[in-house]
Amino acid sequence: MKPDTTKYYIIAGEASGDLHGSNLIKAMKVLQPGADFRAWGGDKMQAAGATLVKHYRDLAFMGFVEVVMNLRTIFKNLALCKQDISNYKPDAIILVDYPGFNLRIAKWAKEQGIKVIYYISPQVWAWKANRVKMMKQCIDKMLVILPFEKDYFKNKWNWEVEYVGHPLVNVIDEAMQQQPVQKLSGKPVVALLPGSRKQEIKVKLPIMLQVAKQFADYQFIVAKAPGLDESFYDEMLQGYGNVSYVSNQTYNLLRQSSAALVTSGTATLETALFGVPEVVCYKGSPISYAIAKRVISIKYISLVNLIMDKPVVKELIQHELTPANITKELEALLHDPQRKQELASDYKALKELLSQGGNASEKAARSIVDFLAA
């Protein structure tokens, strides 16, 4: 196989996967300038040079109930994806997180004799651990980004996986070194990161907005999700004089924030790596939450706390997510020097832990290229 003619099919189903997939593509193009990439992902993967088949906006369904309601669309997308892969005939498929969809593709691809590489493991240590047996059979190379995952797979499942470090460390280091901060307000800023999907924003953002009334001296700024209309936010923000929103400026917003209210997910880790004190806010539909409580076997929901294995940041989950509780924690983050100092120390330790693998995108790219050349 000639390096300059290698064909890769990459699948990411969320904004974070699009970000990490795009950086992986860039790193692989350095090693294989002529390689061709076809992808399910987003604007960032397309900008990195991939031919985009389908945007993650059309793929992301969150929660048990929501997935069931959209099963017809999901199965239609799976059929379309398999057909497109068959027509493209890639040398390897690279799957980026997004397990509900990607593990089905992995199983099918293995049956077709296509090499399967998984970058950013499904969180089987949290739930659905029974997936690992199938994953071992279907995935030829697993690249993990959380330090405890290597030991988890080795000790519990006798599966050698490769830890490459977390790609966000380098992404955020670069962001911090870029052009000066574009100031968004004359007041001190509190960032609101209520998620990327309309259904979760509708639940969490109204609760966050009520908190803004208690902090008149601060400007609360919402990080608008890509793909959602401004009118959606305009309607929700009516009547809140010290709340505004920005588009495509999440990192610029975090660089100048005194604190942040963040929904669970990758954003909790991004906020911590920027050194911003945060409150983790999660609330799902009652049915989805009830099911999740029964099947998820982890102590924390935020990546920060999971990686550090202790409650570094406050998690307000479901019925605990109230304006009063958020206000109390935000008050401490903004005005308690000891709380700030403890958090800064934990954030430093977190970054050191995630940096052990070096530049994750470059390391993952090298590993993939070497694996296919072997």
Secondary structure, DSSP 4 states (H G I P E B T S, - for coil): --GGG-EEEEEE-SHHHHHHHHHHHHHHHHH-TT-EEEEEE-HHHHHTTPEEEEEGGGT---SHHHHHHTHHHHHHHHHHHHHHHHHH--SEEEEES-HHHHHHHHHHHHHTT-EEEEES---TTTS-TTHHHHHHHH-SEEEE-SHHHHHHHHHHH----EE---HHHHHHHHHHHSSPP----SS-EEEEE--SSHHHHHHHHHHHHHHHTT-TTSEEEEEEPTTS-HHHHHHHHTT-TTEEEEES-HHHHHHTEEEEEEESSHHHHHHHHTT--EEEEE---HHHHHHHHHH---S-SSHHHHHHTS--SEEEEGGG--HHHHHHHHHHHHH-HHHHHHHHHHHHHHHHHHTTT-SHHHHHHHHHHHHHH-
